[in-house]
Every structure is written in C-alpha cells, then in structure tokens.
C-alpha cells in the first residue's frame, strides 16, 4: 500500500522535481526571487486554459445562491485555509448574509493556525463535516485539493453528490480521482513547485486566484456591483464609510457633501443611495424598486431609462 502511494505521488505534477530549481540553495537572494517569479508566471497561463469551466461554475453557483442555496468550500491544509479566507471576505465586501458563503478546513478552526495534517487522510471525516454543514441539493460545494486525491475532500464531495448538491473540484493535477466524481472540474496544471511538493506555492496561488473568480464572478451576477464599483459593502467602520462616500461620488458625480447626505438619508444603503441620486426618487420608492429588481441597481436604472 505504501509503495502504491509512493508511485501515485511520483506521478503527480505537483510532486515532481522542478529541474529549474535543483540548485536553488546555491542561488543568491535575487536569483531565488527571480526564479520564483518566473515559475509564478506559469500560474496565469494554467488558469487561462480553465476559464470556460470557471465561467460555467460561476453561472451554476449564482443560480443556486439566487434560490437561497450556499457556496461551500471544503479542503485540507493550505487548500482549506484558502477557502476559509475567500469565504470570510464575502460579508464585508458584498454584504452576503451569514452562511451564504462558507469555508471549512479539515480539522476545524484550530487548523487555520496549526497544521492538522492527519485528518486529510480520512474520507469519513470529510463526509461527517459535510453532513454537519447540512449540505443539500440547493448548495454548491467546491472541493479543493491540489493533488486532486485528498481523501477528506473526496469524502466531502461524495456526500454532497449523494445529497444532490452541485459539486465542483479544484485541483492542480490532471485526471484525478476528484475529477471523476464532480460535476465541474477546474484543474490549472501549474507544474512542479519551486520546492518539491510545497503546494502552498504555485498550486496555492492558482487556487486563490480561482476562488477569487468563483466568489467575485458569482457576486457580480447577483448584482453586488454597479460597473466595477463595490456597491453592496457594509460601511461599519470609518474607513468603509469613507469608501462608501467615494463610491457614491464615482457612481453618480455628486459632491462629497451630497454623498454624505444621501447615505444618511438611505441608512447607509449604498445601492439605494445611488438610485436616489440618479433618479430623484425618495428612499421608500428607491428601496422598493431595488427589491423588485432583486437588488440589481443597473436593472432599476435601465427600467427608468437612466444611464
């Protein structure tokens, strides 16, 4: 069994020896960062090949979120931590309700700051955690595993599939066990790491970039932006209130003082404030029209013939 595992690991792109860095310990600091930068450049090209699949995943995720489903990331080690990071940024950035986007790392919160590697070998633990999260047929579950074969992730995905959830795989190797069981497979093959097997490097960078696309793309489809402006943020701090003023000015051309007044009149609902500024509607009418348009500012403005 051990020999079989060793053979599997040797066959993985993420576990192979990188010929460009075999003498990295003899390099100067400048040479080290130059070779790392050169290797990182390969990540962009690897992701580029997967863009149609990423776009498909975004469409499917957004469809489920519109109906009250959730986006759930599950992974072990670096992969799981990246999922938690992406999920944690959605509420302050897009005002997502609690529980809409969930990140879960094998081993639980403790594993965010301390390595809990052994649990990644348990498919049963993955199933159990997916069950605890209540994964169901309204959800989209993204199983993240650089190798594409982590038992914990395979167990979680298998459970989600049994429950009818949309299953998406994210790995950095081709033709993996994960690919065989998910509905949509995203596999940017970034090649051997600068340090053999250290998938927190290129593989981790690729995973982070894909997760950025999945969450941001889904939120754009849900109307969480107006143009490229972040109009669904929660201005809970002085910094974010200043950002809300700047965004309102950029969206509407009003003065700083007018923006501050509109935000106060709209209870700091930036979307409503934009509609009020552009249409002259009062708060109640602007809010009502926004609700009828499923929270999409542009749809309200187009309906009223406003640019």
ABEGO torsion letter per residue (X at the ends): XAAAAAAAAAABAAABBBAAAAAAAABBAAAAAAAAAAAAAAAAAAAAAAAAAAAAAAAAAAAAAAAGBBBBBBBBEAAAAAAAAAAAAAAAAAGBBBGABBBBBBGEAAAAABBBAAAAABAAAAAAAAAAAGBBAABBBBBBBAAGABAAAAAAAAAAAAAGBBBBBBBABBGBAAAAABABBBBBBAEBBABBGBAABAAAAAAAAAAAAAAAAAAAAAGABBEABBAABBBABAAAAAAAAAAAAAAAGBBAAAAAAAAAAAGGBAAAAAAAAAAGBBAAAAAAAAAAAGGBAAAAAAAAGBX
